[in-house]
Amino acid sequence: MDATQVDFEAVESSSTVLRVERMPRPLVVVEETPFHPVDHTWPDQPGDSGTITGAWGSAVVTEAVMAAVSDEGVFAVGEEIPVKRGADGWTWLVGHALAGEVPAGLVEGAAVTLSVDAGRRAGLSRGHTACHLASLALDLAVADLWRKDPGVDALGSPDFEGRSNQSSRIREDGAVDEYRLGKSLRRAGFDTESFVATLAEREDRINAQLSAWVAAGASSRVVAEGPTIVDRRRWECELPEGVASIPCGGTHVRSLSEFTSISVSLDLSDPQLLVMTTTVVPSP
């Protein structure tokens, strides 16, 4: 069995069933799929949902997930996979988790059509692109608060995102990111006290930058090094400041013209934890 081939530009494709698992939950593996799976090590973007259909009927896919088979034959799914995606000694697959029992006729070798919930995919793609843009705008908005060099982000700004982000959750037309503001960040040279004192001003800067980027209508794309689920992918966006290029396995919009607006709110209810909530208004 080879690694699953993927095409996240599509929302429908035909394929052949390679494996059907029934325990602990029904799961179908095919040769190639348009379904984007949730990553088991950095689960920021939820897996696609949709349907699998064939001559036997139709089945609901509740979520696409990562799966893998070791060279010794161990089959693992999601968080049960003991290694990072792409590790040697494993064949990497996309699993399609089904609602209910596996239908009779949905067996190895069956021809199937896979259909992603296109509306949900589009919302998640907007949320993921907006999440990256918001992070870049955040880095720009706090660039003056560094006393040491923390490294740079995709636009050459001091990399607050890379230094302090502890979680990112993509949702339809939005995202929630959490950033640590503890002693390690201060030791790295970040002026946390000034940031807290100017929080509202920083939020305004981020939203002004996001408004300018949306108005520019820049092109956005995912560049893949190959066709399988483990081939490296990068998100690229041609912003006025330059081309932002970020390693990313998620799905994205093709143009910032797909947004009417992107905005963020910053919350410091816990002084050690910045929560940035990103909200998208899609174009009509």
NUKE-998065 format. One record per residue (C-alpha): residue number from 1; residue in one letter; x, y, z. Coordinates in steps of 0.1 Angstrom, whole numbers. Example, Ala and Ser with C-alpha at 12.3 -4.5 7.8 and 13.67 -1.06 7.14 Angstrom:
BEGIN
{pt 1 'a' {123 -45 78}}
{pt 2 's' {137 -11 71}}
***
This chain:
BEGIN
{pt 1 'm' {0 0 0}}
{pt 2 'd' {14 34 -10}}
{pt 3 'a' {8 68 7}}
{pt 4 't' {-26 83 0}}
{pt 5 'q' {-25 108 -29}}
{pt 6 'v' {-44 140 -22}}
{pt 7 'd' {-59 169 -41}}
{pt 8 'f' {-71 196 -18}}
{pt 9 'e' {-79 219 -48}}
{pt 10 'a' {-108 195 -55}}
{pt 11 'v' {-139 188 -35}}
{pt 12 'e' {-149 156 -54}}
{pt 13 's' {-130 128 -70}}
{pt 14 's' {-133 91 -79}}
{pt 15 's' {-111 64 -63}}
{pt 16 't' {-107 28 -52}}
{pt 17 'v' {-111 15 -17}}
{pt 18 'l' {-78 0 -3}}
{pt 19 'r' {-88 -8 33}}
{pt 20 'v' {-119 -9 55}}
{pt 21 'e' {-115 -9 93}}
{pt 22 'r' {-144 -15 116}}
{pt 23 'm' {-129 -11 151}}
{pt 24 'p' {-128 10 171}}
{pt 25 'r' {-147 30 146}}
{pt 26 'p' {-156 25 109}}
{pt 27 'l' {-128 39 87}}
{pt 28 'v' {-122 37 50}}
{pt 29 'v' {-88 43 32}}
{pt 30 'v' {-88 49 -6}}
{pt 31 'e' {-60 54 -32}}
{pt 32 'e' {-66 92 -36}}
{pt 33 't' {-89 117 -20}}
{pt 34 'p' {-99 153 -19}}
{pt 35 'f' {-106 151 19}}
{pt 36 'h' {-82 171 41}}
{pt 37 'p' {-75 152 73}}
{pt 38 'v' {-69 167 108}}
{pt 39 'd' {-32 164 117}}
{pt 40 'h' {-25 142 146}}
{pt 41 't' {4 162 159}}
{pt 42 'w' {-8 198 153}}
{pt 43 'p' {-46 196 150}}
{pt 44 'd' {-52 232 140}}
{pt 45 'q' {-76 226 110}}
{pt 46 'p' {-105 201 115}}
{pt 47 'g' {-108 173 91}}
{pt 48 'd' {-132 175 61}}
{pt 49 's' {-166 159 62}}
{pt 50 'g' {-188 148 34}}
{pt 51 't' {-199 115 17}}
{pt 52 'i' {-186 84 0}}
{pt 53 't' {-209 69 -26}}
{pt 54 'g' {-208 39 -49}}
{pt 55 'a' {-230 12 -65}}
{pt 56 'w' {-238 0 -30}}
{pt 57 'g' {-252 34 -19}}
{pt 58 's' {-238 63 2}}
{pt 59 'a' {-221 67 36}}
{pt 60 'v' {-215 99 56}}
{pt 61 'v' {-179 108 64}}
{pt 62 't' {-179 126 97}}
{pt 63 'e' {-142 135 96}}
{pt 64 'a' {-110 128 77}}
{pt 65 'v' {-81 118 99}}
{pt 66 'm' {-45 108 96}}
{pt 67 'a' {-38 70 96}}
{pt 68 'a' {-6 51 91}}
{pt 69 'v' {7 15 88}}
{pt 70 's' {41 5 101}}
{pt 71 'd' {65 -17 82}}
{pt 72 'e' {56 -44 107}}
{pt 73 'g' {19 -41 99}}
{pt 74 'v' {7 -20 128}}
{pt 75 'f' {-23 2 118}}
{pt 76 'a' {-28 34 138}}
{pt 77 'v' {-52 63 136}}
{pt 78 'g' {-50 99 148}}
{pt 79 'e' {-35 104 182}}
{pt 80 'e' {-27 67 184}}
{pt 81 'i' {1 72 158}}
{pt 82 'p' {33 71 178}}
{pt 83 'v' {54 91 154}}
{pt 84 'k' {53 124 135}}
{pt 85 'r' {38 126 100}}
{pt 86 'g' {63 115 74}}
{pt 87 'a' {85 94 98}}
{pt 88 'd' {104 66 82}}
{pt 89 'g' {90 31 86}}
{pt 90 'w' {54 41 82}}
{pt 91 't' {31 44 52}}
{pt 92 'w' {9 75 56}}
{pt 93 'l' {-28 74 48}}
{pt 94 'v' {-60 95 49}}
{pt 95 'g' {-87 77 68}}
{pt 96 'h' {-124 86 63}}
{pt 97 'a' {-143 80 95}}
{pt 98 'l' {-179 69 88}}
{pt 99 'a' {-211 76 107}}
{pt 100 'g' {-227 43 117}}
{pt 101 'e' {-218 9 104}}
{pt 102 'v' {-199 1 72}}
{pt 103 'p' {-225 -5 44}}
{pt 104 'a' {-225 -38 27}}
{pt 105 'g' {-207 -35 -6}}
{pt 106 'l' {-182 -9 7}}
{pt 107 'v' {-153 -33 5}}
{pt 108 'e' {-117 -34 -6}}
{pt 109 'g' {-115 -28 -44}}
{pt 110 'a' {-149 -10 -46}}
{pt 111 'a' {-151 20 -69}}
{pt 112 'v' {-162 51 -50}}
{pt 113 't' {-169 88 -54}}
{pt 114 'l' {-157 111 -26}}
{pt 115 's' {-175 144 -21}}
{pt 116 'v' {-163 170 4}}
{pt 117 'd' {-188 193 21}}
{pt 118 'a' {-178 223 -1}}
{pt 119 'g' {-193 250 21}}
{pt 120 'r' {-175 238 52}}
{pt 121 'r' {-142 234 34}}
{pt 122 'a' {-145 270 20}}
{pt 123 'g' {-152 283 55}}
{pt 124 'l' {-122 264 70}}
{pt 125 's' {-100 276 41}}
{pt 126 'r' {-109 312 48}}
{pt 127 'g' {-104 307 85}}
{pt 128 'h' {-69 292 79}}
{pt 129 't' {-57 320 55}}
{pt 130 'a' {-71 346 79}}
{pt 131 'c' {-52 329 108}}
{pt 132 'h' {-19 332 90}}
{pt 133 'l' {-26 368 80}}
{pt 134 'a' {-36 377 116}}
{pt 135 's' {-4 362 129}}
{pt 136 'l' {18 381 105}}
{pt 137 'a' {-1 413 114}}
{pt 138 'l' {4 406 151}}
{pt 139 'd' {42 402 145}}
{pt 140 'l' {42 436 127}}
{pt 141 'a' {22 453 154}}
{pt 142 'v' {45 443 183}}
{pt 143 'a' {78 445 163}}
{pt 144 'd' {90 475 183}}
{pt 145 'l' {87 457 217}}
{pt 146 'w' {117 434 212}}
{pt 147 'r' {150 441 229}}
{pt 148 'k' {167 410 214}}
{pt 149 'd' {165 393 180}}
{pt 150 'p' {139 364 183}}
{pt 151 'g' {143 354 146}}
{pt 152 'v' {121 366 118}}
{pt 153 'd' {87 355 104}}
{pt 154 'a' {77 351 67}}
{pt 155 'l' {77 389 62}}
{pt 156 'g' {110 396 80}}
{pt 157 's' {93 409 112}}
{pt 158 'p' {105 397 147}}
{pt 159 'd' {88 363 151}}
{pt 160 'f' {64 368 181}}
{pt 161 'e' {42 340 166}}
{pt 162 'g' {70 315 164}}
{pt 163 'r' {83 323 199}}
{pt 164 's' {50 323 218}}
{pt 165 'n' {22 305 201}}
{pt 166 'q' {10 275 221}}
{pt 167 's' {-21 265 202}}
{pt 168 's' {-41 274 171}}
{pt 169 'r' {-76 263 163}}
{pt 170 'i' {-91 269 128}}
{pt 171 'r' {-128 271 125}}
{pt 172 'e' {-152 281 97}}
{pt 173 'd' {-145 318 90}}
{pt 174 'g' {-122 323 119}}
{pt 175 'a' {-96 311 143}}
{pt 176 'v' {-85 312 180}}
{pt 177 'd' {-48 315 188}}
{pt 178 'e' {-32 314 222}}
{pt 179 'y' {2 329 231}}
{pt 180 'r' {23 324 262}}
{pt 181 'l' {34 357 279}}
{pt 182 'g' {55 342 307}}
{pt 183 'k' {91 345 319}}
{pt 184 's' {106 327 289}}
{pt 185 'l' {92 353 265}}
{pt 186 'r' {106 382 287}}
{pt 187 'r' {140 365 289}}
{pt 188 'a' {139 363 251}}
{pt 189 'g' {137 401 250}}
{pt 190 'f' {100 408 247}}
{pt 191 'd' {87 438 266}}
{pt 192 't' {55 422 280}}
{pt 193 'e' {47 451 303}}
{pt 194 's' {46 477 275}}
{pt 195 'f' {25 452 254}}
{pt 196 'v' {-1 449 282}}
{pt 197 'a' {-2 487 286}}
{pt 198 't' {-8 493 249}}
{pt 199 'l' {-31 463 241}}
{pt 200 'a' {-59 483 225}}
{pt 201 'e' {-34 502 203}}
{pt 202 'r' {-18 469 192}}
{pt 203 'e' {-53 455 183}}
{pt 204 'd' {-60 486 162}}
{pt 205 'r' {-27 482 144}}
{pt 206 'i' {-34 446 136}}
{pt 207 'n' {-69 454 122}}
{pt 208 'a' {-56 483 101}}
{pt 209 'q' {-30 460 86}}
{pt 210 'l' {-55 433 79}}
{pt 211 's' {-79 458 63}}
{pt 212 'a' {-51 470 40}}
{pt 213 'w' {-42 434 30}}
{pt 214 'v' {-78 425 22}}
{pt 215 'a' {-81 457 1}}
{pt 216 'a' {-50 447 -19}}
{pt 217 'g' {-68 414 -30}}
{pt 218 'a' {-35 395 -31}}
{pt 219 's' {-33 360 -46}}
{pt 220 's' {-30 331 -22}}
{pt 221 'r' {-20 295 -29}}
{pt 222 'v' {-6 262 -16}}
{pt 223 'v' {26 249 -32}}
{pt 224 'a' {31 212 -28}}
{pt 225 'e' {63 193 -33}}
{pt 226 'g' {44 162 -44}}
{pt 227 'p' {10 145 -46}}
{pt 228 't' {9 125 -13}}
{pt 229 'i' {-3 133 21}}
{pt 230 'v' {32 135 35}}
{pt 231 'd' {47 157 8}}
{pt 232 'r' {56 191 22}}
{pt 233 'r' {33 220 15}}
{pt 234 'r' {37 257 19}}
{pt 235 'w' {11 285 19}}
{pt 236 'e' {22 316 -2}}
{pt 237 'c' {5 350 -3}}
{pt 238 'e' {17 379 -25}}
{pt 239 'l' {13 407 0}}
{pt 240 'p' {24 443 -8}}
{pt 241 'e' {53 439 16}}
{pt 242 'g' {65 408 -2}}
{pt 243 'v' {56 371 -7}}
{pt 244 'a' {48 354 26}}
{pt 245 's' {57 317 25}}
{pt 246 'i' {49 296 55}}
{pt 247 'p' {51 258 59}}
{pt 248 'c' {15 246 61}}
{pt 249 'g' {-4 215 53}}
{pt 250 'g' {-38 231 55}}
{pt 251 't' {-62 245 29}}
{pt 252 'h' {-65 281 19}}
{pt 253 'v' {-83 306 -3}}
{pt 254 'r' {-70 315 -38}}
{pt 255 's' {-73 353 -33}}
{pt 256 'l' {-78 377 -5}}
{pt 257 's' {-107 391 -26}}
{pt 258 'e' {-127 362 -10}}
{pt 259 'f' {-128 383 21}}
{pt 260 't' {-149 414 29}}
{pt 261 's' {-130 418 61}}
{pt 262 'i' {-107 401 86}}
{pt 263 's' {-105 414 121}}
{pt 264 'v' {-91 403 155}}
{pt 265 's' {-98 409 191}}
{pt 266 'l' {-71 405 218}}
{pt 267 'd' {-79 392 253}}
{pt 268 'l' {-57 392 283}}
{pt 269 's' {-80 380 310}}
{pt 270 'd' {-51 358 320}}
{pt 271 'p' {-21 381 321}}
{pt 272 'q' {1 351 312}}
{pt 273 'l' {-19 342 281}}
{pt 274 'l' {-29 363 251}}
{pt 275 'v' {-59 350 232}}
{pt 276 'm' {-63 363 197}}
{pt 277 't' {-97 356 181}}
{pt 278 't' {-98 361 143}}
{pt 279 't' {-131 367 125}}
{pt 280 'v' {-138 367 88}}
{pt 281 'v' {-166 383 68}}
{pt 282 'p' {-166 365 35}}
{pt 283 's' {-172 382 2}}
{pt 284 'p' {-208 379 -10}}
***
